[in-house]
Amino acid sequence: MTVISMPERPYATSGITVRRVPDVVSATVQAVRAALHHHRPVAVIAADAEVEQLSCALWNAEIALSGVTVLSATPAPGKSTRYDHVVLVEPAAIAESGPRGLHCLQAVATCAVSRLDVLHARPLPSGADFIC
């Protein structure tokens, strides 16, 4: 399957890239593959309902899962949870995951030490201005 990316909005000074993509699963595989060339550890963080599908996609793409952690955004990772590179998948699904969904989304965004890639097919949730 070919993924056609929409124009990127790179935030070079902050290490954040926000991309609207037609298929977040394929885009996640590509983003993780690229991230592993530069950073370790890498984390993929998504809504609970998407974690299994993303894990399977990474496994099927033969990406070594030893260098990648796939986490659910709910409950929010602890304050000491840090990764060099975080691929945040579909922020709207995280924000909608419960009454503290937006809080979990904000906590996830702080897990990235060097880079944060935000991949979304749906519009970014209202109140997620801290991402960009």
C-alpha positions in Angstrom: 0.0 0.0 0.0 1.3 3.4 -0.9 1.0 6.3 1.5 0.6 9.7 0.1 1.5 12.3 2.7 -0.1 15.6 3.0 2.2 18.6 3.3 4.2 18.5 6.5 4.4 21.3 9.0 7.9 21.0 10.5 8.7 22.7 13.7 12.5 22.5 13.5 13.2 24.5 16.6 10.9 22.4 18.7 11.5 19.0 17.2 7.8 18.5 16.4 6.3 17.5 13.0 2.6 17.4 12.5 1.4 15.5 9.4 -2.1 14.8 8.1 -2.0 11.4 6.4 -4.7 9.3 4.6 -3.7 6.1 6.5 -2.2 6.5 10.0 -1.2 2.8 10.2 1.0 2.9 7.1 2.3 6.3 8.0 3.2 5.0 11.5 5.3 2.2 10.0 7.1 4.7 7.8 7.7 7.1 10.6 9.0 4.4 12.9 11.3 3.1 10.2 12.7 6.6 9.7 13.0 7.3 13.4 15.0 4.1 14.1 17.8 5.4 11.8 18.3 8.4 14.2 16.9 7.7 17.6 16.4 5.0 20.2 14.3 4.4 22.1 11.3 5.1 19.9 7.7 5.0 21.2 4.4 4.8 19.3 1.6 6.1 21.4 -2.0 5.8 20.4 -5.5 5.4 21.7 -6.1 2.0 23.4 -8.2 0.7 20.5 -5.4 1.3 18.0 -2.5 -0.2 19.9 -2.9 -3.8 18.7 -3.4 -2.8 15.1 -0.2 -0.7 15.1 1.8 -3.4 16.9 0.7 -5.9 14.2 1.6 -3.5 11.4 5.1 -2.9 12.8 5.6 -6.7 13.3 4.4 -7.4 9.7 6.8 -4.7 8.4 9.6 -6.6 10.1 10.5 -3.7 12.2 12.5 -4.8 15.2 10.1 -4.3 18.2 13.1 -4.4 20.6 13.8 -0.8 19.6 10.2 0.3 19.6 7.6 0.5 22.4 3.9 0.7 21.5 1.9 2.2 24.3 -1.7 3.2 25.0 -2.1 6.8 25.8 -4.7 5.9 28.5 -3.9 6.0 31.3 -1.3 8.7 30.6 2.3 7.5 30.8 4.1 8.5 34.1 6.1 11.6 34.4 9.4 9.6 34.2 8.4 8.0 30.9 10.7 9.4 28.2 11.7 8.3 24.7 14.1 10.0 22.3 11.5 9.9 19.6 7.7 9.6 20.0 5.3 8.9 17.2 1.9 10.1 18.4 -0.9 8.5 16.4 -4.4 10.1 15.9 -4.6 12.7 18.7 -8.4 13.0 18.2 -8.9 9.4 19.3 -6.9 9.9 22.4 -8.7 13.1 23.3 -12.1 11.3 22.9 -11.0 8.3 25.0 -12.6 9.5 28.1 -13.1 12.5 30.4 -9.3 12.9 30.9 -8.5 12.2 27.2 -7.1 15.7 26.5 -5.0 15.5 29.7 -3.6 12.1 28.5 -2.8 13.7 25.1 -0.9 16.5 26.8 1.0 14.0 29.0 1.9 11.9 26.0 3.3 15.0 24.2 5.8 15.5 27.0 7.2 12.0 26.6 9.4 13.0 23.7 12.9 14.1 24.5 14.2 14.9 21.0 11.4 14.4 18.4 7.7 14.2 18.3 5.9 13.1 15.1 2.1 13.6 15.2 0.3 11.6 12.6 -3.4 12.2 12.1 -6.1 11.5 9.5 -8.9 13.3 11.5 -8.8 16.9 12.4 -6.7 17.7 15.5 -8.9 18.0 18.6 -9.9 21.4 19.9 -7.6 22.3 22.8 -4.6 20.4 21.4 -2.7 23.7 20.6 0.2 22.5 22.8 1.1 20.0 20.1 1.9 22.7 17.6 
